[in-house]
Amino acid sequence: MSRIKNTFAALQAQGRKGLIPFITAGDPDPARTVELMHALAAGGADVIELGVPFSDPMADGPVIQRSSERALARGVSLRQVLQDVQTFRKTNTTTPVVLMGYANPIERMGVDAFAAAAREADIDGVLVVDYPPEEALEFAEKMRAHQIDPIFLLAPTSTPERIAAVGKVASGYVYYVSLKGVTGAGNLDIDSIAAMIPNIRQSVKLPVGVGFGIRDGKTASAVAAVSDAVVIGSRLVQLLEQAAPEAAAAELREFVAGIRLALDQGI
């Protein structure tokens, strides 16, 4: 059983909801990525999503786009991200880590080489934004052959056919994009999220994490009430963008701990 599956099984047994924070590897300082990952875990992260910097994102809003630009300007590559996870694993062997990014860096490395390197780094899942499920069967099989969960996005515009396709190929959890737009947008409609989740569950027998637009404990708690986990990214990246370098890890831990408390108290 994978770390991700174990984590969600434990959460369900405890009657708790998952917290999945996102940061971009290499931002704001490549030397601090591992420190920030430990801060997320210490704050109560159940799964860490680590963004792989990419020059031409499609789903990321301006906050995460800027973080990728800063990381790329400092020379952060996919191989560096894998090395960071390996370093993180020296002292944390329990928190699942999911790489989130785009196909180009993986294709450039080669899928087989990436799968082997990701397994060696002890990565638990991979979410590739621009791998549609219908065209990712071979990729998903190769990931699972290396004990890595292929994770996929669903959106308010996803058709029943697309949801069914994701249900056939995904493992670990699915990430439901709560808004029609990019990361960091606002105007969450909890009712529409609550209406969509049962449609997803008909075809996808995995935990459903919801992200995009979650910026504080109140919205996180409301989303968690109708899902299995919340994903929070742009707000954390913005925090790191604004924090003094020496205070970034402590501020990140404190903020995540506040979201964790809101989830636990609100359910």
Number of C-alpha atoms within 10 A of each C-alpha: 7 14 21 24 18 14 19 22 13 14 16 14 9 9 10 19 26 26 26 26 26 25 27 30 32 29 26 22 15 20 12 17 23 21 16 23 28 19 21 28 21 16 22 21 24 24 26 24 26 24 24 25 30 22 13 12 15 14 17 21 16 14 17 28 21 19 25 26 18 20 23 19 11 14 12 21 17 20 15 15 24 22 17 21 24 19 15 21 19 8 9 14 11 14 21 24 24 25 26 21 24 23 15 14 17 16 12 11 14 11 17 15 13 20 23 15 17 25 19 14 19 20 23 26 29 24 23 20 17 17 16 14 23 12 11 18 17 13 17 20 16 19 23 17 13 18 19 25 27 27 23 25 22 18 19 14 11 15 13 13 10 18 21 17 18 23 21 15 20 24 23 24 24 24 20 25 23 27 22 11 16 17 25 22 18 13 9 16 13 16 11 12 20 15 11 17 19 13 13 24 15 12 17 22 15 17 21 23 25 30 25 27 25 26 19 15 19 14 19 24 24 19 27 26 18 21 20 21 30 29 26 26 27 28 22 21 23 16 15 23 18 11 16 11 12 9 10 20 22 16 19 22 20 17 19 25 20 16 25 23 15 19 25 15 10 16 12
